[in-house]
Amino acid sequence: MSTIRKRTLNTREITTIACLAAVASILFMLEIPVVLFYKLDFSNLPPLLAMFSMGPLAGTLTLAIKSLVGLLHSSSQGVGELADFLMGLAMILPAGILYQRSKTRRGALTGMVVGGLFATLVGVLSNLYILIPFYALVYGMPVEQIIAMGQAIIPSIHSAWEFVLLITAPFNLLKWTAICVVGWVLYKPLSPLLHGRRRSENR
């Protein structure tokens, strides 16, 4: 457990967190439409990098700051940002904790796979119990209408559960796979910068 505990953040780490949170906030607004109202963004990539380089506290703070900034231009009264925070946390915490226990490429890959699967599960549940009911209530869109939108793509969809399992879950798997692949590619080159040392130094 001692490897998971993180000391108090120093000035360099706080500065790095602020920079990563700023990048995450920008990425949060750069969305790529994928299917129905689901859009792909890479805003959870900076928190993942913060988690790997500085530990769970840094990753969580980066994610929290991004979500708070997102509230300033929220179109969902904060509900979308809450769901995004929960899914992001479900991804980066398992990934970060597993990586802290085994700081190898295999440990990072294992953490991202576990985190991605857990975040997909949380995404399914948050859509089913938070997002879909919210949009149905606020925008006057009956759940049946949302199901019908999914049914137009996959005719076998007849319930909210089938909607989230056949549309939400695959979308989230795609999203987290994309984030993990980019994170895998970028972490090594960015590691010296994230750790505040020269590229020639060994970790």
N, C-alpha and C positions, 0 to 999 in steps of 0.2 A: 504493500500500500504506500510505502514511502516514496516510490517512484511516481505515484499519481499525484501526491500532494505538491502544490506549487508554492514557492516562496512569494513574498510580496513583489509585485511588479516594479521593475526599476524604470527610470526615466526613458531609456531607449525603448523599452518594451511598450510603455504607454504611448510613445510617439508612433511606434510601428502599428499599434492597434488602431490609433486614430487614422492613420493613412489607409490601412486596410478597410476600415469601416467606411471611409469616404469613397473608396473605389467600389465597395459593395453597394453603397447607396446609389451610385451612378448606374451600376449594372442592374440594380433593382428596377430602374426605369426603362432599361433597354430590353424589351420583351419581344419574343418571336412567337407569333401565333402558330399553334400546332393542330389542335382539334377542338371544336366547339369554343368554349370560353377558357380553355387551358392554354397558357402561354409559357414558353421556356425562357428562363433567364439564368444567368450565372452569378447571381448576387450571393449565393451561399459558398462560392469558391473562396473568397478572401477569409471568411471565418474558418473554413477548413484548413487553409494555409496557416492561419494564426494558431489553430489548435495543434497542428503538427509541430510548428516551430517553437511555440511558447507555452503550450499546455492547455488544459481544459478551461481555466479561468480566462485566458486571453481569447480563446475561440468563442466562448460564451459572451464575453463583453463586446467583441466585434459584431457578433450576430445581433445582440440586444441594441447596440447603437444604430445599426442598419435599420432595424425594425422601428425604432423610435423616430428616426429621420423619415421613414416611410409614412408615418402617421401624418406628417405635414402636408402630404398630397394624396392622402388616402381617399379612395372612391367607395370604400366599403365600411366606413365608420370604424375602422381599426380591426374589423373582424378578419379581413384577409391578411393583415399584418400579423395578427395573433396566430392564425393557422400557419403562416409561413415561418414564424418563429418556432412553433412547436415542431414542425417538420424539420427545420434546420437543426434544431437542438437534438432531435432524434437521430440525425445523421452524424453530426460532428462529435457528439459525446462518446458514442461507442467507438468511432474511428480513432478519436484522440486517446481514449483510455487504453485501447488495445495497442496502439502505437507506442504509448509510454511504457508499456510492459515489454515490448519487443521493437526496439528502434532499428528496424531493418526494412528493406524494400518489401519483404514478404509480410512483415508486421503491418506496414502501411496499407498494402493491398488487402490483407485480411480485414483490417479495420474499416476500409472504405466499402468492402463488400457487405460486411455485417451492418454498417451504418446505413448504407443504401437500402438494404432490405427492410431494416427497422423503420427508416423514414418513409418508405413506400407504404408500410402497414399503417403508420400514423397518418399518412396522407389520405388513405382510404377512410379511416375512422373520422378524421377531421372534416372531410368532405361530406360524409354521410350524416354526421351529427352537428356540424357547425356551419359549413359553407352553403350546402344545398338548402337547408332550412332557412338560413339567413337571406339568401337571394330570393327564395320563394316568398318570404314575408315582406321584405323591403321593396322588391321590384314587382310585386304582384304577379309573380310567375309560379303557378302551381307546380308542385313536384311532378305531377303527371306530365306537364308540358316539358319539363327538363328530361324526364324519362323518354318522352317521345322524340326529343332531339337526339338522344343516344340511339334510339330504336331506328332512326333514319340512317344511321351509320352501321349499326349491328342489329339486324332484325330480331335476334334472340333476346334482346333486352326487354324485360317486362316489369322490372322493379328497381327501386333505388339501389338495393344491394348489387343487382346485376350490373347496373350502370357504373358503380364505383369499382367493381371487380373487373369489368371488361373494358372500361375507358379510363377511369382515374388511375387504377393500378399500373396498366401499361405505360400511361403517360409519365407517371412518377418514376417508373423503372428507367424510361428513356432519359428523363431529366437527371436523375442521380448518376446514371452511367456516364452521361456527357460530362457532368461536373467532375466525377472521379477520374475520367480519362484525362481531362485538361489539368486537373490537380496533379495527377501522376507525372505528366509531362513537364509541368512548370515548377514543381517543388524543388527538384534538384538544382536547376539553374538559379532559382531565387533564394535558395537556402542561405548562401553567404549574406545576402542583403537582409533577410529576415532575422538572421542570428547576429547581425551587426559585426561581421568580421570579413576579412579579405577572402577572396575566392580560393586563394592558395592554401588557406588554413584547413586542416581536417576537422571534421565534426567530432 
